[in-house]
Amino acid sequence: MKSESALTDALDAITEVNAAAARESFAVFRRTIRPGMLWSPLVGQITRELQKFYKAFVFGYRPKLVIMTPPQHGKSWAAEDFIAWVAGKHPGWKTIYASYSDELGVLRNQNLQRLFTSQRFRHIFPNFMIGGPGTGFQCNASAIDYVGGPGSFRNTTVNGPITGMEQNLGVLDDFVKGRAEANSRTTRDKTWHWFTDDFMPRFAADSALLIICTRWHVDDVIGRYIAKDPTVRQLIFRAIAEEDEKYRNRGAALFPALKPLSFLLERKALMTQGSWEAEYQQRPYLQGGNVFPIALLRTIPIFDRREVAASILAVDKAGTAGGDGAFTAIVLMHKMKNGTFVIERVARGHWSALEREKMIKKYVETDYANMGRFYSDYKIVIEQEPGSGGKESAEATIRNLAGYNVIAYRPTGDKEVRAEPFAAQVQGGNVFLCAGTWHEDFLEEAESWPNSPQLDQIDAAAMAFNHMTLIYTYDTSYSWVY
């Protein structure tokens, strides 16, 4: 049997063989109607998954599929093609398409009208017709009737009216506009109630649900739906691979012919960590954890070293070098004689073991040079990870810092609990940041704690604080929130 690509390499003259294959194979259908489309492992995988989804649909399994990809990677095109293919095969079925904006729905409607009336589609499905003048069936910006039967395509908005409509195929395409809407509990609740009370009851007994989206919040429609229905299948495609995959290596772009790695890295540099993780890596997390009110972390241009009572350099080690995983974080914190605390410097990086040891020693030597003229109780605290590897790593650092006051610390309990005493002082406005280029990353992590993808800077700061002070009372009432 010829491969799908072989059947559609020469499409100038579409043969009946091509048309028959396109009616059975979604991949051949896509190649036939879009001969100039860029094909990639991503496109191939989504296309195969939609073929399986269709099979489950026909067999009456009522499948639910969620496809999450970065923006502009072809997921809406795939959904559009699938709607058209299903319509050609089953003109009696009804489809409802919903998105956050009316403009997207109208665009999808217009694209489908052009596709349905194209020569290539008509050759594949010669008996399929849509409504229009003289047919007795409607065709407008919100509805496309299929001539000769009850089938149709309807586009609406999320939270829009769909009363009285029935659907065999429901397609939900990006249910929120962006982070601002996603962060609103009122908007999330409203969208969820529309989904459960308006959209879902419209399904016929033989039906399927397809959701294509970017997830901005863990408590969105997808998060709530998956929690209630574990049969929902999720396909998650990250813009940059975080581990070796079947079709690409760790660190590679998802669709390099369309969005090369250099393009993605440019976008990443412009975005906050939270936006990048949600929009491009499909990993939503809560922002504004309210544990560390960053408005109370005030910046000071300089401080008087003569007023330093004690200093801690805390090192939170990462396990591996490179990549987008945990960082090694190095925090220098001072306790001042007036009882306040100053974070002078935060450094972090994906360093190898050798590079990490060099960086730690460099900062220790710098600190001693800076504080040499002034008396200060200076101590270095190294986090010791569990196991023999963690012990050996800590011992190596202690040997590297021979002659300095160094201790290895093996943390116990949750990070959140260990951070509570430090959080109490931030809440009380007693922690200051010395001016530096490290502020943005530190404040972003602090604002999202404990839900941010990286926790190393706050963990190191809490470690420094806990080794320099007594345990302070932690305000769990959030009375400091105005």
C-alpha positions in Angstrom: 0.0 0.0 0.0 1.3 3.4 -0.9 2.1 5.9 1.9 -0.1 8.9 2.5 2.5 11.3 1.2 3.0 9.3 -1.9 -0.7 9.5 -2.7 -0.6 13.3 -2.6 2.9 14.3 -3.9 1.5 15.3 -7.3 -1.9 17.0 -6.8 -2.3 18.9 -10.0 -4.7 16.3 -11.3 -6.6 14.9 -8.4 -7.6 11.3 -9.3 -10.4 9.2 -7.9 -7.8 7.2 -6.1 -6.7 10.4 -4.2 -10.3 11.3 -3.5 -11.2 7.8 -2.1 -8.1 7.8 0.0 -8.8 11.3 1.3 -12.3 10.2 2.3 -10.9 7.5 4.5 -7.6 9.1 5.7 -7.6 12.4 7.5 -3.9 12.8 6.7 -4.5 12.3 3.0 -7.5 14.7 3.2 -5.3 17.4 4.7 -2.5 17.0 2.2 -5.1 17.1 -0.6 -6.9 20.2 0.4 -3.7 22.0 1.5 -1.0 21.0 -1.0 1.3 23.8 0.2 0.9 23.1 3.9 4.1 22.6 5.9 4.2 19.1 7.1 6.1 18.1 10.3 6.1 15.5 13.1 3.9 17.9 15.0 1.3 18.1 12.2 1.6 14.3 11.6 1.0 13.5 15.3 -2.0 15.8 15.7 -3.5 14.5 12.4 -3.1 10.8 13.5 -4.6 11.6 16.9 -7.6 13.2 15.3 -8.0 10.1 13.1 -8.2 8.0 16.2 -10.5 10.5 17.8 -12.8 10.1 14.8 -12.8 6.4 15.0 -13.8 6.5 18.7 -16.5 9.1 17.7 -18.0 6.7 15.0 -17.9 3.7 17.4 -20.0 5.7 19.9 -17.4 6.0 22.6 -18.1 9.7 23.1 -14.4 10.7 23.1 -13.1 13.9 24.7 -9.7 15.2 23.4 -7.8 18.3 24.6 -4.9 19.5 22.3 -2.6 22.1 23.8 0.0 23.7 21.7 1.8 27.1 21.6 0.2 29.9 19.6 0.5 29.9 15.8 1.5 26.2 15.6 -1.5 25.0 13.5 -3.9 23.7 16.1 -6.8 25.8 14.8 -6.1 24.8 11.2 -6.2 21.1 12.3 -9.6 21.6 14.0 -10.9 23.5 10.9 -9.8 20.7 8.6 -11.3 18.0 11.0 -14.6 19.8 11.0 -14.7 19.9 7.2 -13.7 16.2 6.9 -16.3 15.1 9.4 -19.0 17.2 7.6 -18.1 15.7 4.2 -18.3 12.2 5.7 -21.4 12.8 7.8 -23.5 15.7 6.4 -26.3 14.8 8.9 -24.1 15.6 11.9 -24.2 19.0 13.6 -21.1 20.9 14.8 -20.9 23.8 17.3 -17.7 25.8 17.4 -17.1 28.2 20.4 -14.3 30.6 21.0 -13.6 33.5 23.3 -14.2 36.1 20.5 -16.9 36.4 17.8 -14.1 37.4 15.3 -12.5 33.9 15.6 -15.8 32.2 15.1 -16.6 34.3 12.0 -13.1 33.6 10.6 -13.5 29.9 11.1 -16.9 30.1 9.4 -15.6 32.0 6.4 -12.7 29.6 6.0 -15.0 26.6 6.1 -17.3 28.2 3.5 -14.3 28.6 1.2 -13.1 25.1 1.8 -16.5 23.5 1.3 -16.9 25.2 -2.1 -13.3 24.6 -3.2 -12.6 22.3 -6.2 -10.5 20.0 -4.2 -13.1 19.5 -1.4 -15.9 19.0 -4.0 -13.8 16.4 -5.8 -13.4 14.5 -2.5 -17.0 14.9 -1.5 -19.0 15.6 -4.7 -22.4 15.2 -3.2 -21.8 17.7 -0.3 -23.4 21.1 -0.6 -23.9 24.0 1.8 -26.8 26.4 2.0 -27.1 29.6 0.0 -29.5 31.5 -2.3 -32.0 29.2 -3.9 -31.2 26.2 -1.8 -33.7 26.7 1.0 -30.8 26.4 3.5 -29.0 29.2 5.3 -25.4 30.1 5.1 -24.2 33.2 6.9 -21.5 34.4 9.3 -22.8 32.3 12.2 -24.4 29.3 10.6 -23.7 27.0 7.6 -26.5 24.5 6.8 -25.6 21.3 4.9 -28.1 20.9 2.0 -30.4 17.9 2.1 -30.2 17.0 5.8 -30.2 18.2 9.4 -26.4 18.7 9.5 -24.9 22.1 10.1 -22.0 24.2 11.5 -22.7 26.9 14.1 -20.2 29.3 15.5 -20.7 31.1 18.8 -18.7 32.7 21.6 -17.9 31.2 25.0 -20.6 32.4 27.3 -22.7 33.1 24.2 -26.2 31.8 23.5 -26.6 28.2 22.2 -30.1 27.4 23.5 -32.0 25.1 21.3 -28.9 24.0 19.3 -27.8 20.3 19.2 -24.3 19.1 18.5 -22.7 15.8 17.5 -19.2 17.4 17.4 -18.4 20.2 19.9 -15.2 22.2 19.3 -14.0 24.6 22.0 -11.1 26.8 20.7 -9.3 29.0 23.2 -11.9 29.7 25.9 -10.2 32.7 27.4 -8.4 35.7 25.7 -5.4 35.8 28.0 -4.0 35.9 31.5 -6.1 38.9 32.7 -9.3 36.9 32.1 -7.8 33.7 33.3 -6.8 35.3 36.6 -10.3 36.5 37.3 -12.2 34.0 39.5 -15.5 35.6 38.4 -14.6 34.9 34.7 -13.5 31.4 35.4 -16.7 30.6 37.3 -18.8 32.1 34.6 -17.0 30.2 31.8 -17.3 26.9 33.8 -21.0 27.4 34.4 -21.5 28.1 30.7 -19.5 25.0 29.8 -21.4 22.7 32.2 -24.9 24.2 32.0 -25.1 25.5 28.4 -22.5 23.8 26.2 -22.3 20.2 27.4 -26.1 19.6 27.6 -26.3 20.3 23.8 -24.5 17.1 22.9 -26.4 14.3 21.2 -26.1 10.7 22.3 -23.5 10.0 19.6 -21.1 12.8 20.1 -17.5 13.9 20.6 -15.8 16.9 22.3 -12.6 18.5 20.9 -10.9 21.3 22.9 -7.9 23.2 21.5 -6.4 25.8 23.8 -3.6 27.5 25.7 -4.0 27.0 29.4 -3.5 30.1 31.5 -4.6 28.9 34.9 -4.7 25.7 36.8 -8.3 26.4 37.8 -9.6 26.9 34.2 -12.2 24.9 32.4 -9.7 22.1 31.5 -8.4 21.9 35.1 -11.9 21.5 36.5 -13.1 19.2 33.7 -10.2 16.8 34.1 -10.7 16.7 37.8 -14.3 15.5 37.3 -13.7 13.3 34.2 -10.5 11.3 34.1 -11.4 9.9 30.7 -10.4 13.2 29.0 -7.4 12.6 26.8 -4.7 15.4 26.8 -2.1 16.0 24.1 0.5 18.5 25.4 3.0 20.0 23.0 5.7 22.3 24.5 7.4 24.9 22.3 10.8 23.8 23.5 11.4 20.2 24.5 12.3 19.6 28.1 13.4 16.1 27.5 14.2 13.8 24.6 11.1 12.9 22.7 10.3 10.5 19.8 10.7 13.2 17.1 13.0 15.7 18.7 15.8 16.1 21.3 15.7 18.0 24.5 16.0 21.8 23.8 14.7 21.5 20.2 11.8 23.6 18.9 8.4 22.0 18.3 8.0 23.1 14.7 11.3 24.6 13.6 10.3 25.2 10.0 7.5 27.4 11.3 8.8 28.8 14.5 12.6 28.2 14.9 14.3 28.0 18.2 15.8 31.5 17.8 12.3 32.9 17.4 11.1 31.1 20.5 14.0 32.2 22.6 13.4 35.8 21.5 9.8 35.5 22.7 10.9 33.9 26.0 13.3 36.8 26.7 10.4 39.3 26.4 7.9 37.4 28.6 7.6 36.7 32.3 8.2 33.2 33.4 4.6 32.7 34.1 3.4 33.8 30.7 6.1 31.7 28.9 5.3 28.6 30.9 1.5 28.9 30.2 1.5 30.2 26.6 4.4 28.3 25.2 5.1 25.3 27.5 1.5 24.5 28.4 2.2 24.6 32.1 -0.2 26.9 33.9 0.5 27.9 37.5 -1.0 30.3 40.0 0.3 33.8 40.1 0.2 36.0 43.1 0.4 33.4 45.8 0.1 36.2 48.4 2.7 34.7 50.7 5.4 37.3 49.7 3.8 40.7 49.1 6.4 42.1 46.7 5.3 45.7 47.2 6.8 45.4 50.7 10.2 44.3 49.4 11.6 47.7 49.0 14.8 48.5 47.1 17.7 50.5 48.7 20.6 51.9 46.6 23.2 51.3 49.3 23.5 50.2 52.9 26.0 50.9 55.7 28.2 47.8 56.2 29.1 49.0 59.6 25.5 48.3 60.6 25.7 44.6 59.6 25.3 42.3 62.6 25.5 39.0 60.8 25.8 37.7 57.2 24.8 34.4 55.6 25.7 33.2 52.1 23.2 30.4 51.4 23.5 28.0 48.4 20.6 26.0 47.1 22.2 23.5 44.7 20.6 22.2 41.5 21.2 18.6 40.5 22.2 19.0 36.9 23.7 21.5 34.5 22.0 23.2 31.6 18.4 23.1 30.5 15.3 24.7 32.0 15.2 22.8 35.2 16.1 23.9 38.7 18.8 26.5 39.1 21.6 26.7 41.6 20.8 29.8 43.7 23.3 31.8 45.8 21.8 34.4 48.2 23.8 36.8 50.4 21.6 38.1 53.3 22.6 40.5 56.1 20.9 41.0 59.5 21.3 44.6 60.4 21.8 45.9 63.9 18.4 47.6 63.9 16.7 44.2 63.3 15.9 44.5 59.6 17.3 42.3 56.8 19.0 43.2 53.6 19.4 40.8 50.6 22.5 42.2 48.9 22.8 39.7 46.0 21.1 36.8 44.4 22.9 34.8 41.7 21.6 31.7 39.9 22.5 29.6 37.0 22.5 26.2 35.3 26.1 25.4 36.2 28.1 22.2 36.1 29.5 20.9 39.4 32.9 22.4 38.6 31.4 25.7 37.4 29.2 25.9 40.5 32.2 25.4 42.9 34.1 28.2 41.1 31.1 30.5 41.4 30.6 29.8 45.1 34.2 30.4 45.9 34.3 33.6 43.8 31.3 35.0 45.7 32.8 34.0 49.1 36.1 35.7 48.3 34.2 38.8 47.1 32.2 39.0 50.3 35.3 38.7 52.5 36.9 41.5 50.5 33.9 43.7 50.8 33.4 43.1 54.6 37.0 42.8 55.5 37.1 46.4 56.9 34.1 45.8 59.1 33.4 43.1 61.6 30.7 40.7 60.6 29.6 37.3 61.6 29.8 35.7 58.2 28.8 32.1 57.6 28.2 29.9 54.5 25.4 27.4 54.5 25.3 24.7 51.8 22.1 22.7 51.2 22.8 19.0 51.3 20.5 17.0 49.1 19.3 13.5 50.4 21.4 10.5 49.6 25.1 9.8 49.2 25.4 12.0 46.2 24.1 15.0 48.1 26.5 14.3 51.0 29.5 14.0 48.7 28.5 17.3 46.9 28.3 19.1 50.2 31.6 17.7 51.4 33.2 18.8 48.1 32.0 22.4 48.6 33.3 22.4 52.2 36.7 21.3 51.0 36.6 23.9 48.3 36.0 26.6 51.0 38.6 25.4 53.4 39.4 28.2 55.9 35.9 29.6 55.8 33.0 29.1 58.2 30.9 26.6 56.2 28.2 24.2 57.3 26.2 21.7 55.4 22.4 21.8 56.0 20.0 19.0 55.2 16.5 20.4 54.9 13.5 18.6 56.3 9.8 19.3 55.8 8.0 21.2 53.0 9.6 24.2 51.3 6.5 26.3 52.2 6.9 25.6 55.9 10.6 26.4 55.8 9.8 29.7 54.1 7.2 30.9 56.7 9.6 32.7 59.1 11.2 34.6 56.1 7.7 35.4 54.8 6.7 36.8 58.1 9.5 39.4 57.9 8.6 40.3 54.3 5.0 40.8 55.4 6.2 43.0 58.2 8.2 45.2 55.8 11.5 44.3 57.4 13.3 42.9 54.3 15.1 45.2 51.9 16.7 44.5 48.5 20.0 46.1 47.6 19.8 47.5 44.1 20.9 45.0 41.4 20.0 43.4 38.1 18.8 40.2 39.8 15.6 41.9 41.1 13.2 41.0 38.3 13.7 37.2 38.5 13.6 37.2 42.3 10.4 39.3 42.6 8.7 37.2 39.9 9.4 34.0 41.9 8.4 35.7 45.2 5.1 36.9 43.8 4.1 33.4 42.6 5.4 31.4 45.5 4.8 28.5 46.1 3.3 28.0 42.6 6.1 29.3 40.4 8.0 26.8 38.2 11.3 27.7 40.0 11.5 27.9 43.8 15.3 28.0 44.3 15.8 31.7 45.0 13.2 31.9 47.7 14.3 28.6 49.1 17.9 29.9 49.4 16.7 33.1 50.9 14.6 31.3 53.5 17.6 29.0 54.3 19.8 32.1 54.9 17.2 33.7 57.1 16.5 30.6 59.2 20.2 30.1 59.9 20.6 33.7 61.0 17.5 34.2 63.2 15.1 32.7 65.6 11.8 31.5 64.3 9.3 34.4 63.9 5.5 34.2 64.1 4.0 33.7 60.7 0.8 35.6 59.8 -1.5 33.1 58.2 -4.4 35.4 58.3 -3.0 37.6 55.5 -3.9 40.7 57.5 -1.1 42.6 55.7 -3.1 42.4 52.4 -4.8 45.7 51.9 
